[in-house]
Amino acid sequence: MRPAKKETGAPASNAHERDSKTAATAQGTAGEDRVNLSKAEGRAVRERSVRLLRTLLRPVRVRFAITVALVVLSQTAKVAGPLLIAYGIDSALPALTADGGDWLPLAVTGGGYVLAALAASWLTAAYLTATARLSQAMLLDLRIQVFRHTQRLSMEFHENYTSGRIISRQTSDLEALRELLDSGISSLASGLVFMVLTAVSIFTLDWVTGLLVLGSAVPMFLLSRWYQKRSQAAYRSSRVVSARLIVHFIETMTGIRAVKAFRREEDNAARYEELAEDYRRVTVRSINLNGVFQPGLVLIGNVTVAAVLLVGGFRVLGGALEVGALLALLLATKRFFQPLGQMAMFYNSFQSAQAALEKVSGLLEEVPTVRPPRNPVPLPAARGDIRFTAAEFRYGDGPVVVPSLDLHIPAGQTVAVVGATGAGKSTLAKLMARFYDVTAGSLTLDGVDLRELSSTDLRRAVVMVTQEAFLFSGTVAENIALGRPSATRAEVEAAAGNVGADAFIRALPDGYDTDVNKRGGRVSAGQRQLISFARAFLANPAVLILDEATSSLDIPSERLVQEGLHRLLSSNVSVRSGGPTVGRTALVIAHRLSTVASADRVLVVHEGRIVEDGSPAELLARGGRFAELHGAWQDSLI
Amino acid sequence: MANKDETTLLSSLGRLVPHLKTIAWRLLAGLLTALAASLVALAIPQVYRVLVNTALEPGKGTGALWVGTGVVLVLGILEAWFMVLRRQFVIVPATTVETRMRTGFYRHLQQLAVEFHDRWGSGQLLSRAMSDLNFMRRWMAFGAIMLVVTALTVVIGVALMFSMSWELGLIFLAAAVPITIFGFTFRRSYGRASRRSQDQAGDLATVVEESVRGIRVLKAFGRGREALDSFAGQAQELQATEVHKAKSLAQFSLVVTLLPELALAAGLVVGILLVNGGKLDVGTLVAFFATAAVVAGPVESVGPLLSMTLAAKTALDRHFEVMNAENTITDPANPVSLEQVHGALEFRGVHFRFPDTPVGAPALLNGVNLELRAGEIMALVGVTGSGKSTLLNLVPRLFDVSAGAVLLDGTDIRQLRLAELRTHVSVAFEDTTLFSNSVRENVLLGAADHPGLSPDQILERALEVAQAGFAYTLPHGVDTLIGEEGLSLSGGQRQRIALARAIAAKPAVLILDDPLSALDVNTEERVSQRLRQVLEATTTLIVAHRPSTVAMADRVALLQDGRITAVGTHAELLAGNDHYRHVLASLDSEPRDLDTGLDDELPDDLGTGPLPVAAGPGDQPSEHHSSTNSSRGTAE
């Protein structure tokens, strides 16, 4: 991991802020929408992207070397053909015409040509395959790196960085790299080999011409510099604009119901057309740059040829050079410039890939703020004892959300957290699930700081079910099994049965094997919550956190869930623990009385502080906020 | 999705033709300049030939050399200029066509029914909108033109070779026969592989999208590892397909380069024999091979160009697969317009089944009859999965009924233009979608004219009703950017903004799908109270899971087994309907108390007569519930 420190923006920062606040830096994904970077920033992001390319190449360097070798060999084999033709006409033909007719040279020529052809075509096929293998291996590596990294990044990051942006990193940015790898390597290698060989042969023929050809390097260099500078900016803006286009597209398609219901179609289309036009313009700009660069190189080559002709011609007229030699030099000079087109293409795709990798490497540079420990303390069987000690929390540099909190939840206790929307209930839950880390003080599970637990141990012990019950593509059974992938089908069904979801799942067209995206597998919001509840049951954790997990359920379903929950919470945590029988610890955030009433203990949260703490009965008797809420609930039930 | 691509190459590419009409002449000009550039490049050696044969001898004047060099220079500049020109001709029109197709694609997707979007992952759609169309453009601007130029070069070259020696030409041409045959199999296998790879790439994008949108679940269960494994598995499949594709191309390249070379080897031997036999002169033999060398380059590039063409075909197939998807929910041919909307809403014999529900499975809605009087608040109650949300979705026509009709003021909603219908009907969903925009823009999105109120006042009022005053305390107040690209709000906050949005639209009919589920009791109560006040003239259909939500309704409809089995006030249904009690009875530990408390208010005929209202088909909620109108007054 690079020692880069992320500019931690509070979730309360939006995209505008992200850009303005971090305008001074191009670190990580901050300011990734900016096109004009200062010199130092430009160099930094460029180096970052080249470094990424290098780390991708390292594991496949042997394969890379083999691929290059195949390219060089195939070029050599191709050169053999013309030589054999020359040999055939110069030697085999006279040998044949001569008295007696020597057939051998002809046979050698024909056989040699066949061999060269076989070798050249086989080598070409081999390097095409090798290139694809190489490029695909690197792409797979990067894809997985990006995926793993985005999974590792903290919630804090995800709350600011949209799915559309990550998709654009994973799709169109990687596409640019792929182009470079697919066509770049072979054209660069073969072009270079060809040019070097030709240059050497020119020098051995005539050093004056050699110097002329060498002189053409100056304008070529200048042109390349010009192109590099311009195309960098062009490709950078192309990446930014395409990401914008993708983000808008994804947002529209995932929110299509709202788009339709609020008749956003026209406005959206206008916006999309604007973005697509921007994208078209930057595309045209980068193509046009290449459209100057490539013919420019051809022009330089052609002018050099003319210069060689003029200089050589004078020397021929003066008798200093043979006509045949001049002809050979002219052809060689022309040939020298031939691979330039390919090289320009390589340079072009290199520029494009570099701009793309700037963004990808920026994403990879982001450091997860919630990190797994270096030396985790093992906790194979948690009991579920939670303790906040002088715990404090704030989002980034934002205001303190949870001021110094001391709270002990003994193993096996069911704690209900109530309070107004935005009082900080969810923050408590997120801290316990280690979506965020406390900014001061500590939070321990069975006496071990959460930050010292391996994520395997932590996630086995603590599971959180949120209000947004997200289902992944796949079958219902697969979605439940997410709770514990090793579970058998029977266990999956038992978990569903425990939350009362079994009946509706069986009624789906293919039962548990119904694809949630297909063929009548659409499930309602309440059913989604039931499925995600079954997930939690299957995970069978020592500490269960429910953040408004039953909000979309109707009362009978909620009742079933509660019965199941009751069974789960009172069951023994782990046979291995061997200690006294205690149930599971549960933190339940609910707006509903029913859930709260059955809790062992109620915490009333107000502005990040716990203002009331006690059993439901105690709090009722005390007549504070809870008693008030309870009254409101009672009223609402009629 | 896959393997439907049995369209031929030409018919697939042919679908592009209508898009090319306006730019055809520019494409043609691009083709001609590309040809001109090749011809100029071929002409330069001819100058050398003339120079060598006439002027370049020691002692001759320099004039011819100057002229010759000048010609070479001019031709060299011309070549570069033609290259510039080709791009100039082609790039702008090609990108314009690309952009037009892209925006057309987007517009079409927006028009397609929700049912379509339920089936298609947005990653899959995205890959069609971006990479497929990019590819198509590149093929159009480069691949297609170069394919034509290459083919022409080869044809001209082969013709030249024939003119020099028909025997050698024939040998060279013989190689073309197996190449053509192999080309057909290549086309099929490569086409299939390229289709598979593009589909897999789209699916991969969908996996990425889900892994990010479901990040909370993955983190909460510590399933990053499994998600990664499954992603890696799919990425490896794509990798395998790509490598397979490359192998297939390499094989084709092998044949395409090897066979002409073998023919040349044969030609070399035969040619030398012909010269030996005096049937051919050495000069012609040299010229033949010089021409063959010129033709060899284009022949080699046939492989990549053909594969590019095949991939372009796949891209177009994928594009048109979506473009040809029929929009099932469209404006009527002869739309009716409602002058003044009162808001009377009626479901008449409504049946609904998802289009892809297997035959034989019961329909989700099976004869729903329900009438909402103008201005009435009706709560819709039913167990999880009973079809409440679906019923609601029928009103703004996010789905269409399979049978029966939904009527607004007695007019079938399918007779209204969609835009008009959706002006009259506003919704707040349970899973709230806010757009990447300011709070203000989000709330005022579909806002109607409120006579005498400025937009700021409308905003203020809507936020106040939805108890969303927190918006003013956000970092930039109501101008704070929210949605995907902006500040992330809590579930309850999002719900209230979405509710404010629905209210600001001031619709005749308001559809609320459990819009208060994420609110705490106090907020919920305040919202309900305010809603009751402002929804005075708005017909409201609200899905309710809680007695508290039901309380704000004038009447309640019970959805059971795909039908409305009862309509009445909360008290009536609670008293007379077992299923209703089952669905809505409190979870309180002492439900009995509630019942006894209610007993006094129950009608005397409890248990003796039929249910107050059991709205079967044809049975409409009748007059004896006019008491509900007065109940609104007492609730305040």
Interface residues (C-beta under 8 A of the other chain):
Chain A: P11 A12 S13 N14 A15 H16 E17 G81 P82 L84 I85 G88 I89 A92 L93 L96 T97 G101 L106 T109 G110 Y113 V114 A116 A117 L118 A120 S121 W122 T124 A125 A126 L128 T129 T131 A132 R133 Q136 A137 L139 L140 R143 I144 F147 R148 T150 Q151 R152 M155 H158 E159 N160 T162 S163 G164 I166 I167 Q170 T171 S172 E175 S242 L245 I246 V247 H248 F249 I250 E251 T252 M253 T254 G255 I256 R257 A258 V259 K260 A261 F262 R263 R264 E265 N268 A269 Y272 E273 A276 E277 Y279 R280 T283 V284 I287 N288 G291 V292 Q294 P295 G296 V298 L299 G301 N302 V303 V305 A306 L309 L310 G313 F314 V316 L317 G318 G319 V323 L326 L327 L330 K334 V418 G419 A420 T421 G422 S426 A433 F435 S455 T456 L458 R459 R460 V463 M464 V465 T466 Q467 E468 A469 F470 L471 F472 S473 L482 G483 P485 F504 P509 N517 K518 R519 G520 R522 V523 S524 A525 G526 Q527 L530 S532 R535 A539 E548 S551 S552 L553 D554 I555 P556 S557 E558 R559 Q562 H591 R592 L593 S594 A597 S598 L629 A632 W633 Q634 D635 S636 L637 I638
Chain B: I44 Y48 L51 V52 A55 L56 E57 P58 G59 K60 T62 L65 W66 G68 T69 V72 L73 L75 G76 I77 E79 A80 W81 M83 V84 R87 Q88 I91 V92 T95 T96 E98 T99 R102 T103 Y106 R107 L109 Q110 Q111 V114 H117 D118 R119 G121 S122 G123 L125 L126 S127 A129 M130 S131 N134 A201 L204 A205 T206 V207 V208 E209 E210 S211 V212 R213 G214 I215 R216 V217 L218 K219 A220 F221 G222 R223 G224 E226 A227 L228 F231 A232 A235 Q236 Q239 E242 V243 K245 A246 K247 L249 A250 Q251 S253 L254 V255 T257 L258 E261 L262 L264 A265 A266 L268 V269 I272 L273 V275 N276 V282 L285 V286 F289 A293 F354 D356 T357 P358 A361 V381 G382 V383 T384 G385 K388 S389 N393 P396 L398 A419 R422 T423 V425 S426 V427 F429 E430 D431 T432 T433 F435 S436 L445 G446 F470 L474 P475 H476 T480 L481 I482 G483 E484 E485 G486 L487 S488 S490 G491 G492 Q493 R501 A505 D514 S517 A518 L519 D520 V521 N522 T523 E524 E525 H545 R546 P547 S548 A551 H582 V583 L584 A585 S586 L587 D588 S589 L594 G597 L598
